[in-house]
């Protein structure tokens, strides 16, 4: 059976895909991608000039009780298509190995998978801000926001260099950490590298699912 | 004065540079890069087909007492060239914001700098192994190896998902952590994405500066 290639599209700017990823998309017979109302992956594929006829959106209705059933159904659909198409790609926003939607599917896919890395929104935000993520012997920590004040306080107080992702999911907790002066030096960006990119000065202003916080 | 563009070359495979970074290198009038005996950056630039006449190696003799003097001299040289060339690029291995050699220079450069991110060797190694770095609410930690048993023990015991970089610098400490069963599930790769790429089964086998350890 053919292998599935999983390509990281990068943070949003179509030119931030790798040359290798771009070549694979151009050569692919069929390209699956996660379909969301934000259309991040779809917009990147269209901007790259991919033929719409070979683009196949896959839905993962997050709040659905049947999510697991849908994931298995999509995994089965992808696997089956490997028998009919020589070059099948699954395209994901950011980096496929870092919090990507593909990772939910991965465990149900009974086929060989090869990954092409992508620029994550964290690396891209650091580059746009011009702020080093970490230097020399410094530790760098990626913290998905969790709606738990004590947990987030502990994580943030132990982190000199890091990034909080999915920030909106714990907006009230982050606000309280800011008020209590546990959250000090930070930089916030939403829609990293897109035309709609926005920089916030204050945690209180966060209003988007796609906002991330760089901690220094 | 013109701006300096800092381009991440990615982990080693020339095709793992971003499309944006590649275009910038092709359009550049002058390309600085860190010169080491390993020639990582130089080899990527040559493989990408960059005109050798516009490539300018910069030495950073790590063990030299005059390192700071050399860094300042290189910073001055780069800044001066911005007055004579329209498009000056500094090319670094991996991602410029993550432990890159450019970050030492950055604080001494009195000019505007723009960054193009690159794939780090950690993201590339995870992709090649097919091992997720982190999923959902999991934390991911990058730990530069430090030659201190208690410090590394504490860091490793607190890390479910992470990567140890510069592993050879603390090889004996890592060996002891392995013997004492503090280091359990790990994957080691050196020269990530290059033809000389090598996967190790045991910490004891690490023999290269370019080896990194993925922790799960």
Interface residues (C-beta under 8 A of the other chain):
Chain A: X8 X10 X13 X14 X15 X16 X17 X18 X19 X20 X22 X23 X95 X96 X97 X98 X99 X103 X104 X106 X113 X114 X115 X116 X117 X118 X119 X120 X123 X124 X126 X127 X128 X130 X131 X132 X133 X134 X135 X136 X137 X138 X139 X140 X141 X142 X143 X144 X146 X155
Chain B: X8 X10 X13 X14 X15 X16 X17 X18 X19 X20 X22 X23 X95 X96 X97 X98 X99 X103 X104 X106 X113 X114 X115 X116 X117 X118 X119 X120 X123 X124 X126 X127 X128 X130 X131 X132 X133 X134 X135 X136 X137 X138 X139 X140 X141 X142 X143 X144 X146 X155
